[in-house]
Amino acid sequence: MFLHLGRWVARHPWVVLLGWMGAVGLLAVSAPSPEAVASAEPASLLPDHQPYNQALEAARQAFPQVVARTRTVLIFERTEGLLASDHDFVLAVTARLLAESGGRWRVLAPSTHPHLQSRLVARDGQAVMIVVNTDSNYLVQASVDQVEAIDALARRGLPEGLRLEITGEGGLGRDLSVATTRAYHRTTWVTVAAVLTILICVYRAPLAAFVPLISIGTSVYVALALLNRLAVAGWGLSNLERTFVVVLMFGSGTDYAMFWLARYREQSRGGVGWEAAAAATGGTGGAIAASAATTVIGLSMLLLADLSPTHNAGRALGLAIAISMAAALTLVPAVARLMGSPLFWPRSVSAAEQETPSRLWGRLARGVVRHPFPILIGMALVLFYPAWHGSRTPYRYDALGVVNSDSSAARGQKLAERHFSTAELFSWTFVLSSGAACSPAELDAYAAGLAEACRGVDGVADVWGLDKPFGSRASTTLLPRAWIRPYYVNDTLRCVRVEVMQPFPPLSDPAMDLCSRVTRSMEEWAGRDVEADVRLHAVGLTPYILNIKAISDADQQRIMIGVAAAIAVIVLIWVRRVGLTLVMVIATLVLYLATLAVTDWTFRIWLDGQALDWKVKLFLFVIMMAVGQDYNIFLVSRILEERRSRSAPEATLRGIVTTGPVISSCGLIMAATLGSIAATGLAFYRQLGFAFALGILLDTFVIRPIVVPACYLVGERLRRKKLDLGDSAS
């Protein structure tokens, strides 16, 4: 099949090139607007049926003014003390926000909610807050756009010397989005530069180096343009997915192109004619297709996730790799054919040069062939402890720690810690809703009981409720009860609300542990002391991340099993040997765990002292299991091809020597492209980029040329001994 494809492409290169250019032009003309693409993002990272979304909807219906999906906090500060003109300016900003909201946000300010005066105005007289509640998730573009609009309104006419910072979940999401967008563009340029540099060093031929770049650039544009259209049609897409699309397509696309060019060079001893191009496609097409299928199916297992970004990445990345494979089997041969004999200039493609093996790879191959058993034992000893530690690596869920220290959200959080209570800034809310008819007096009793039960949990800093609307430490308010009650009791929907203050960062492990304990305690109290049919809902950043954690843990378990099983099936279909398939999959799994351990040690012990971000575990697993099999398939395909006419040791030696230079170059490029996301500066990307680069390099220079060939030879020897014993017995 691939030989026929190769012949057609080699004979009609202009048709192929014009076809790709036509696709680019069509997608460019019909591209949706950036606004349409941005508005297509999902409103929440969690599906609608998840407990947190249901709790949030119930709480928002009962208390729409004070309960929201995202809180954006504006903090105004003057260190020598706020002036009367500053308070007038804050009053004017409040009026602007109310006038421009159009239902998009709800404003809590000292002038609109006098009973919150003690919470919004600092006791030291140096700062004042405005809280803006919005209904979109803080990480999606719609929320980012709203925060930008709020920021612009608040900064208009800002008095000299009055400082303004935007924090809270909304400010965090805005700064993360800005950093991610900057990271996306920076990663693209770093990736292009890294790929071009390595290609020129490998080929020492400028035209040959540009062939993969032409193919990749075209396929990346086609993939991103198509994904933008699909995003508007209902697929979710953010810059996180776009970043992975770019780096994966550059990495895998370069691998496929280099693998094809290496075989094309072998076939071009008599000249770079269409026969050589056809033979190159026929010889490599199956391995490239199997490699791409492994990657696509592995990445598609992300579709098993409930979390929206992970689910969307499965669709986007799988489609992108399929486009990259199509370009490698059609556009690369077409461009190479059109370049003709100058393709490898100034180097030659003589037979003598083709037959000269690399000394390094020759020595390595001979060592593996002569000593497969000691090599396997040594590698097992080296990898055992890191792999064991990798299976027990702790993770962190604190997104507040990933923004740069010079961002407005980080600066605003420091201001909040200086002038206000951080517990108040990131409190969470419990809402009790009664399924039976209740009188106002009964609801008031529920509110008092719920607040008292919360206060009884060890670790809770304070509780604001109807009985103590400003907490246990505040003096009795002189404000009318009628002003305060609607914020804690809803008679129509039979709901009561309390606000829980806790002393920990909202996304930290202690905060999540406290929230879980408070929730259990509230459920026990409701089941013991409340006779009516009631439901408890917890909303806020900490309950939100608890739901995220529960879903992500379940997602990871499902996806890891699905990826490993799917890739094992693909590899088995290709190599048709159960033992060899198990070796390839298990070796990659052990390497994945060892890479996790080394990455954890590097960042937690030697660099910034932070545990790994929880997303590193899943993305590293999927990429290493899917992409990591590419090199194993390339090598094993060559060994099995050579095995038809050679003994197992000779075939193994020939396979390592012939594929070593090109696969190593591919590994360097893949490590450079995937590792380039570390240049973004964000903690998650730094960790993931380091882990990607380390894992790919170890896979390229340890697992593929040493462990897999050694296992293959050991398996061949054991099989031969088994056959010999069978012959002796008969």
C-alpha positions in Angstrom: 0.0 0.0 0.0 2.7 2.5 1.0 4.8 1.6 -2.0 1.8 2.5 -4.3 1.4 5.7 -2.4 5.0 6.5 -2.7 5.0 5.9 -6.4 2.0 8.2 -7.0 3.5 11.0 -4.8 6.9 10.7 -6.4 5.5 10.9 -9.9 3.1 13.8 -9.1 4.9 16.1 -6.6 3.4 19.3 -7.9 -0.2 17.9 -7.5 0.6 17.0 -3.8 2.2 20.4 -3.1 -0.7 22.4 -4.7 -3.2 20.2 -2.8 -1.6 21.2 0.5 -1.3 24.9 -0.5 -5.0 24.8 -1.6 -6.0 23.4 1.9 -4.0 26.2 3.5 -5.7 28.9 1.4 -9.2 27.5 1.9 -8.7 27.4 5.7 -7.3 30.9 5.7 -10.2 32.3 3.8 -12.8 30.6 5.9 -11.1 31.1 9.3 -13.5 32.1 12.1 -12.9 35.4 14.0 -10.6 35.3 17.1 -13.6 36.5 19.1 -15.7 33.5 18.0 -12.9 31.1 18.8 -12.4 32.7 22.3 -16.1 32.6 23.1 -16.2 28.8 22.3 -14.3 27.8 25.4 -16.4 25.8 27.9 -17.8 27.8 30.9 -16.4 25.3 33.4 -13.6 22.7 33.6 -16.1 20.3 35.2 -19.1 18.7 33.4 -22.5 20.0 34.5 -23.4 16.8 36.3 -20.4 17.1 38.8 -21.3 17.8 42.4 -19.6 21.2 42.5 -21.5 22.6 39.6 -24.8 21.4 41.0 -23.9 22.9 44.4 -22.8 26.2 42.8 -26.1 26.5 40.8 -28.2 25.9 44.0 -26.1 28.4 46.0 -26.3 31.1 43.2 -30.0 30.8 42.9 -30.5 31.3 46.6 -27.8 34.0 47.1 -27.0 35.5 43.7 -25.3 38.6 45.1 -22.6 37.0 47.2 -22.1 33.5 45.6 -20.4 33.3 42.2 -18.2 30.9 40.2 -15.4 33.5 40.2 -14.5 36.4 42.5 -12.4 39.3 41.1 -10.9 41.4 43.9 -9.8 45.0 43.3 -7.5 46.3 46.1 -6.7 50.0 46.3 -3.8 51.0 48.5 -2.1 54.2 49.7 0.6 53.3 52.2 0.4 56.7 54.0 -3.3 56.3 54.4 -6.3 56.7 52.1 -7.4 60.2 51.3 -10.9 61.4 51.1 -10.4 61.8 47.3 -9.4 58.1 47.2 -12.7 57.1 48.8 -14.5 59.3 46.3 -12.6 57.6 43.4 -13.5 54.2 44.8 -17.1 55.3 44.9 -16.8 56.5 41.2 -15.3 53.1 40.2 -18.2 51.3 41.9 -20.7 53.4 39.9 -18.8 52.7 36.7 -18.8 48.9 37.3 -22.5 48.9 38.2 -23.3 50.9 35.0 -21.2 48.8 32.7 -21.9 45.3 34.1 -24.9 44.6 31.9 -25.6 41.5 34.0 -22.1 40.2 33.5 -21.0 40.8 37.0 -22.3 41.8 40.5 -20.4 44.3 42.6 -19.8 44.2 46.4 -18.4 47.6 47.5 -18.5 49.6 50.8 -21.0 52.0 49.2 -23.3 49.2 48.0 -23.1 46.9 51.0 -22.6 48.9 54.2 -22.8 45.7 56.3 -19.6 44.6 54.6 -17.7 47.8 55.5 -15.5 46.1 58.1 -14.6 43.5 55.5 -13.9 45.7 52.5 -12.1 48.6 54.3 -8.8 47.8 56.0 -8.6 48.6 59.7 -5.3 50.4 59.1 -7.0 52.9 56.8 -4.5 52.1 54.0 -6.6 49.9 51.7 -10.1 49.3 50.4 -11.5 46.4 48.4 -14.2 46.0 45.7 -15.3 42.4 45.0 -16.8 41.6 41.6 -18.6 38.3 41.2 -18.8 36.7 37.8 -20.4 33.4 36.5 -17.6 32.1 34.2 -14.8 29.9 35.3 -11.7 31.9 36.1 -9.5 30.0 33.6 -11.6 30.5 30.5 -11.3 33.4 28.0 -14.7 34.8 28.8 -13.6 35.4 32.4 -10.3 36.9 31.2 -12.1 39.4 29.0 -14.4 40.4 31.8 -11.4 41.0 34.2 -9.7 43.0 31.5 -12.8 45.2 31.1 -13.1 45.6 34.9 -9.4 46.5 35.1 -9.8 49.1 32.4 -12.8 50.7 34.1 -11.1 50.8 37.5 -7.8 52.3 36.2 -9.5 55.2 34.4 -8.4 58.4 36.1 -6.5 56.5 38.9 -5.2 59.2 41.3 -1.4 59.6 41.6 0.0 57.6 44.4 -3.1 55.3 44.7 -2.1 51.7 43.9 -4.5 49.2 42.3 -4.0 45.4 42.0 -6.4 42.8 40.7 -6.4 39.5 42.5 -8.8 36.8 43.6 -9.7 33.9 41.3 -10.5 36.3 38.5 -7.1 38.1 38.7 -5.3 34.8 38.9 -7.1 33.5 35.8 -6.3 36.7 33.9 -2.6 36.5 34.8 -2.4 32.8 34.0 -4.1 33.4 30.6 -1.6 36.2 29.8 1.3 34.1 30.8 0.0 31.1 28.9 -0.5 33.2 25.7 3.0 34.6 26.1 4.2 31.0 26.7 2.4 29.8 23.6 4.1 32.3 21.3 7.5 31.9 23.0 7.3 28.1 22.8 6.6 28.3 19.1 9.7 30.4 18.3 11.9 28.4 20.6 10.7 25.2 19.0 11.3 26.5 15.5 14.8 27.7 16.4 15.7 24.4 18.2 14.5 22.2 15.3 16.2 24.3 12.6 19.5 24.3 14.6 19.5 20.5 15.2 18.5 19.8 11.6 21.3 21.8 10.2 23.8 20.1 12.5 22.4 16.7 11.6 22.2 17.1 7.8 24.9 19.8 7.3 22.7 20.5 4.2 20.5 23.6 4.3 17.9 22.4 1.8 17.5 19.0 3.6 17.1 20.8 6.9 14.3 23.0 5.5 12.2 20.0 4.1 10.9 19.0 7.6 10.3 22.6 8.5 8.2 23.2 5.3 6.2 20.1 6.0 5.7 20.9 9.7 4.9 24.6 9.2 2.2 23.7 6.7 0.7 20.9 8.7 0.7 23.0 12.0 -1.1 25.8 10.2 -3.7 23.3 8.8 -4.1 21.7 12.2 -4.6 24.9 14.1 -6.9 26.4 11.5 -9.0 23.2 11.5 -9.1 23.0 15.3 -10.3 26.7 15.5 -13.2 25.8 13.1 -14.0 22.8 15.2 -13.8 24.8 18.4 -16.5 27.2 17.1 -18.5 24.1 16.1 -18.5 22.8 19.7 -15.0 21.6 20.5 -13.2 23.3 23.4 -9.8 24.7 22.7 -7.5 26.9 24.8 -3.9 28.0 24.5 -2.9 25.0 26.6 -4.0 22.6 23.9 -2.5 24.9 21.2 0.9 24.8 22.9 0.9 21.0 23.0 -0.3 20.8 19.4 2.6 23.0 18.3 5.3 21.1 20.2 4.0 17.7 19.5 3.6 18.3 15.8 7.1 19.8 15.5 8.5 16.8 17.4 6.6 14.0 15.7 6.6 15.7 12.3 10.3 16.1 12.4 10.8 12.5 13.5 8.6 11.2 10.6 10.3 13.5 8.1 13.8 12.6 9.2 13.0 8.9 9.2 11.8 9.2 5.6 14.8 11.3 4.5 17.2 8.8 6.0 15.7 6.0 4.0 15.5 8.2 0.9 19.3 8.9 1.3 19.9 5.1 1.5 17.9 4.6 -1.7 19.5 7.5 -3.6 22.9 5.8 -4.3 22.1 5.8 -8.0 20.5 9.3 -8.0 17.6 11.1 -6.3 14.9 9.9 -8.8 11.3 9.0 -8.3 12.2 5.4 -7.7 14.2 6.3 -4.7 11.4 8.4 -3.3 8.9 5.6 -3.9 11.1 3.0 -2.2 11.7 5.3 0.8 7.9 5.7 1.3 7.4 1.9 0.8 10.1 1.1 3.3 9.2 3.6 6.0 5.4 4.1 5.5 4.4 1.2 7.6 6.6 2.2 10.5 5.6 5.8 10.3 1.9 4.8 10.1 2.2 2.4 13.0 4.1 5.0 15.1 1.5 7.7 14.3 -1.4 5.3 15.1 0.2 4.4 18.4 0.5 8.1 19.2 -3.0 9.0 18.0 -4.7 6.2 19.8 -2.7 6.8 23.0 -3.5 10.5 22.9 -7.1 9.8 22.1 -7.4 7.9 25.4 -7.6 11.4 26.9 -11.2 11.5 25.7 -12.0 9.2 28.6 -11.4 12.1 30.9 -14.3 14.1 32.5 -12.2 17.3 33.0 -12.7 19.5 29.9 -9.1 20.5 29.2 -7.9 16.9 29.3 -10.9 15.7 27.2 -10.4 18.4 24.7 -6.6 17.7 24.4 -7.5 14.1 23.4 -9.4 15.3 20.4 -7.0 18.1 19.4 -3.7 16.2 19.8 -5.0 13.1 18.1 -6.1 15.0 15.0 -2.9 17.0 14.9 -0.7 13.9 14.9 -2.8 12.4 12.1 -2.3 15.5 10.0 1.5 15.4 10.8 1.7 11.8 9.6 -0.2 12.7 6.4 2.3 15.5 5.7 5.3 13.2 6.3 4.1 10.6 3.8 3.0 13.1 1.1 4.3 16.6 1.5 7.9 15.6 2.5 8.4 13.3 -0.5 6.9 15.9 -2.8 9.1 18.7 -1.6 12.2 16.4 -1.6 11.5 15.3 -5.2 11.0 18.9 -6.4 14.3 19.9 -4.8 16.1 17.2 -6.9 19.8 16.5 -6.6 20.7 19.7 -4.6 18.7 18.4 -1.7 21.7 17.1 0.2 24.2 19.7 -1.1 27.0 20.1 -0.2 27.2 16.5 1.0 27.1 13.5 -1.4 25.0 10.4 -1.3 27.6 8.0 -2.5 27.4 4.3 -1.7 30.6 4.5 0.2 29.3 7.1 2.5 26.1 5.2 3.0 27.9 2.0 4.0 30.2 3.8 6.6 28.7 3.0 10.0 29.0 5.3 13.0 31.8 4.2 15.2 29.8 5.1 18.3 26.8 3.2 17.3 28.9 0.3 16.1 30.7 -0.1 19.5 27.4 0.3 21.3 25.7 -2.3 19.1 28.5 -4.8 19.5 28.4 -4.4 23.3 24.7 -5.0 23.4 24.9 -8.1 21.1 27.8 -9.6 23.2 26.4 -9.0 26.7 22.6 -8.7 26.7 22.1 -10.5 30.1 24.5 -8.3 32.1 23.1 -5.2 30.5 19.5 -6.1 31.5 20.5 -6.9 35.1 22.5 -3.6 35.3 19.7 -1.5 33.9 17.1 -3.1 36.2 19.3 -2.3 39.2 19.8 1.3 38.1 16.1 2.0 37.4 14.5 0.1 40.3 14.7 2.7 43.0 13.8 5.8 40.9 10.8 3.8 39.4 9.7 2.8 42.9 9.9 6.4 44.1 8.1 7.6 41.0 5.1 5.4 41.9 4.9 7.2 45.3 5.5 10.8 44.1 3.4 13.5 45.9 1.7 16.2 43.9 0.3 19.7 44.5 -2.9 21.3 43.3 -2.1 24.9 44.3 -2.5 27.0 41.1 -2.0 30.2 43.2 1.7 29.3 43.4 2.3 29.1 39.6 1.8 32.7 38.7 4.9 34.9 38.5 5.7 36.9 41.6 5.5 40.2 39.5 1.9 39.5 38.3 -0.9 41.6 39.5 -2.6 38.6 41.2 0.5 37.8 43.2 1.0 41.4 44.2 -2.7 41.7 45.1 -2.5 38.7 47.3 0.4 40.2 49.2 -1.7 43.4 49.7 -4.6 41.3 51.0 -2.3 39.5 53.4 -0.9 42.9 54.6 -4.2 44.8 55.1 -7.0 42.1 55.2 -7.5 38.5 56.3 -6.4 36.0 53.7 -9.0 33.7 55.2 -11.7 36.2 54.3 -10.3 36.6 50.7 -10.5 32.9 50.0 -13.3 31.7 52.3 -15.8 29.0 51.2 -19.6 28.9 51.7 -21.9 26.2 53.0 -25.5 26.3 51.9 -28.2 24.2 53.5 -31.4 23.8 51.6 -34.5 22.3 53.1 -36.8 20.0 51.1 -39.7 20.6 53.5 -41.7 23.7 54.4 -40.0 25.8 57.0 -40.9 28.9 58.9 -38.5 31.9 59.1 -37.8 31.0 62.7 -36.9 27.4 61.8 -34.6 28.7 59.0 -32.9 31.0 61.5 -32.4 28.1 63.8 -30.9 26.0 61.0 -28.5 29.0 60.2 -27.4 29.2 63.9 -26.9 25.5 64.2 -25.0 25.2 61.0 -22.7 28.0 61.9 -22.1 26.6 65.4 -21.4 23.1 64.0 -18.8 24.7 61.6 -17.1 26.5 64.4 -16.7 23.3 66.3 -14.4 21.8 63.7 -10.7 22.0 64.6 -8.8 24.3 62.3 -11.6 26.6 61.3 -10.5 30.2 61.8 -13.9 31.7 62.0 -17.5 31.4 60.7 -19.7 34.2 59.4 -23.4 33.5 59.7 -26.7 35.1 60.6 -25.9 34.9 64.3 -22.5 36.5 63.9 -22.4 38.2 60.4 -18.9 39.6 60.9 -17.4 36.6 62.7 -16.8 35.7 66.3 -14.2 38.4 66.9 -16.4 41.3 65.6 -18.5 43.4 67.9 -22.2 43.3 67.6 -23.4 45.1 64.5 -25.7 48.1 64.8 -27.0 47.6 61.3 -30.7 46.6 61.0 -31.1 42.8 60.9 -33.3 43.2 57.8 -30.2 44.4 55.9 -28.1 41.4 56.8 -30.6 38.5 56.8 -31.0 38.3 52.9 -27.3 37.5 52.7 -27.6 34.5 55.0 -31.3 33.3 54.7 -33.5 32.8 51.7 -37.1 32.2 52.9 -38.5 31.5 49.4 -36.0 28.8 48.5 -35.7 27.6 52.1 -31.9 28.0 52.2 -29.4 29.2 54.8 -25.8 30.1 54.3 -22.6 30.3 56.4 -19.2 31.5 55.3 -16.2 29.5 56.6 -12.8 31.1 57.1 -9.7 28.9 57.1 -6.1 29.9 57.7 -4.5 28.0 54.8 -3.9 28.8 51.2 -7.2 27.8 49.5 -5.7 25.2 47.1 -3.2 23.7 49.6 -3.4 20.2 51.0 -4.2 21.5 54.6 -7.1 23.5 53.1 -8.5 20.6 51.2 -8.2 18.3 54.3 -10.0 20.9 56.4 -12.8 21.4 53.9 -13.3 17.6 53.8 -13.5 17.4 57.6 -15.9 20.3 57.8 -18.1 18.7 55.1 -18.2 15.4 57.0 -19.0 17.2 60.2 -21.8 19.1 58.6 -23.3 16.0 57.1 -23.2 14.3 60.5 -24.8 17.3 62.2 -27.5 17.5 59.5 -28.3 13.8 59.9 -28.3 14.0 63.7 -29.9 17.4 64.6 -32.1 18.4 61.6 -35.4 16.7 61.1 -36.3 18.1 57.7 -35.1 16.7 54.4 -32.0 18.9 53.8 -29.1 19.0 51.3 -25.7 20.6 52.0 -23.7 22.4 49.3 -20.1 23.6 49.6 -18.9 26.2 47.1 -15.6 28.2 46.8 -12.1 27.7 45.6 -11.3 24.9 48.0 -14.5 22.8 47.4 -13.9 23.4 43.7 -10.4 22.0 43.7 -11.5 19.0 45.8 -14.0 18.1 43.1 -11.2 18.7 40.5 -8.9 16.4 42.4 -11.5 13.6 42.7 -12.3 13.8 39.0 -8.6 14.0 37.9 -7.7 11.0 40.1 -10.5 8.9 38.5 -9.5 10.3 35.0 -5.9 9.4 35.4 -6.6 5.8 36.5 -9.0 5.3 33.5 -6.7 7.0 31.0 -3.5 5.2 32.1 -5.2 1.8 31.8 -6.7 2.8 28.4 -3.4 4.2 27.0 -1.3 1.2 28.1 -3.8 -1.3 26.7 -4.4 0.5 23.4 -0.7 1.0 22.8 0.1 -2.6 23.6 -2.5 -3.8 21.1 -1.1 -1.5 18.4 2.5 -2.7 19.0 1.4 -6.3 19.1 -0.4 -6.0 15.7 2.8 -4.5 14.3 5.5 -6.7 15.8 3.3 -9.8 16.2 5.3 -11.0 19.2 3.7 -11.0 22.7 6.9 -11.1 24.6 8.5 -8.3 22.6 5.4 -6.2 22.9 5.4 -6.6 26.7 9.0 -5.6 26.8 8.5 -2.4 24.8 5.5 -1.3 26.9 6.9 -2.3 30.4 10.3 -0.7 29.6 8.5 2.6 28.8 6.4 2.4 31.9 9.4 1.8 34.1 11.2 4.7 32.4 8.1 6.9 33.0 8.2 6.2 36.7 11.9 6.9 36.9 11.5 10.2 35.0 8.8 11.3 37.5 11.1 10.5 40.4 14.1 12.4 38.9 11.9 15.4 38.0 10.5 15.4 41.5 13.9 15.3 43.1 15.2 18.1 40.7 12.4 20.6 41.5 11.6 19.7 45.1 15.1 19.3 46.4 17.4 21.2 44.1 15.4 24.0 42.4 12.3 25.8 43.7 11.3 23.4 46.5 7.8 22.8 45.1 6.2 19.4 44.6 5.2 18.4 41.1 2.0 19.9 39.7 -0.7 17.2 39.5 -1.1 17.6 35.7 2.5 16.6 35.1 1.7 13.0 36.0 -1.0 12.5 33.4 0.5 14.4 30.5 3.9 12.9 30.9 2.5 9.4 31.0 0.4 9.8 27.9 3.2 11.5 25.9 5.9 9.0 26.9 3.7 6.0 26.4 2.4 7.2 23.0 5.4 9.1 21.6 8.0 7.0 23.3 6.9 3.9 21.3 7.8 5.7 18.0 11.5 5.0 18.4 11.0 1.4 19.6 8.8 0.7 16.6 11.3 2.3 14.2 14.1 0.2 15.7 12.2 -3.1 16.0 10.8 -2.7 12.5 14.4 -2.5 11.1 15.6 -5.4 13.3 12.7 -7.6 12.1 13.3 -6.5 8.5 17.0 -7.5 8.8 16.1 -10.7 10.5 14.7 -12.1 7.3 18.2 -12.5 5.9 20.4 -12.5 9.0 20.8 -14.1 12.3 19.3 -12.5 15.4 22.7 -11.0 16.6 23.5 -9.7 13.1 20.0 -8.3 12.6 20.2 -6.5 16.0 23.6 -5.1 15.3 22.5 -3.9 11.9 19.3 -2.4 13.3 21.1 -0.4 16.0 23.8 0.9 13.6 21.4 1.9 10.8 18.7 3.5 12.9 21.0 4.9 15.7 22.0 8.2 14.1 18.6 9.1 12.7 16.6 8.0 15.7 19.0 9.8 18.1 18.6 12.9 16.0 14.9 12.5 16.2 15.1 12.1 20.0 17.2 15.2 20.3 14.6 17.2 18.3 11.7 15.7 20.2 13.4 16.5 23.5 14.1 20.0 22.4 10.6 20.7 21.1 8.8 19.1 24.1 11.3 20.6 26.5 10.9 24.1 25.0 7.7 24.6 27.0 10.0 25.0 30.0 11.0 28.4 28.5 7.6 29.8 29.5 8.6 30.6 33.0 5.4 29.1 34.6 6.1 26.4 37.2 3.8 23.7 35.6 5.4 24.2 32.2 8.9 24.2 33.6 8.3 20.9 35.4 6.6 19.3 32.4 9.2 20.6 29.9 12.0 19.2 32.0 10.2 15.9 32.5 9.5 15.6 28.7 13.1 16.3 27.7 14.5 14.0 30.3 12.1 11.1 29.5 12.6 11.4 25.7 16.4 11.5 26.1 16.5 8.5 28.3 14.1 6.7 26.0 16.3 7.6 23.0 19.7 6.8 24.4 18.9 4.1 27.0 15.7 2.2 26.4 15.6 2.1 22.6 19.3 1.3 21.8 20.2 -0.8 24.9 17.2 -2.3 26.8 14.9 -3.2 24.0 17.6 -4.9 21.8 19.0 -6.7 24.8 15.6 -8.0 25.7 15.0 -9.1 22.1 18.3 -11.0 22.0 17.6 -12.6 25.4 14.2 -13.6 24.1 15.7 -15.1 20.9 18.2 -17.1 23.0 15.5 -18.4 25.3 13.3 -19.3 22.4 16.2 -21.1 20.6 17.0 -23.0 23.8 13.3 -24.0 24.1 13.3 -25.2 20.5 16.5 -27.2 21.1 15.1 -28.8 24.2 12.0 -29.7 22.3 14.0 -31.3 19.5 16.1 -33.2 22.1 12.9 -34.5 23.8 11.4 -35.7 20.5 
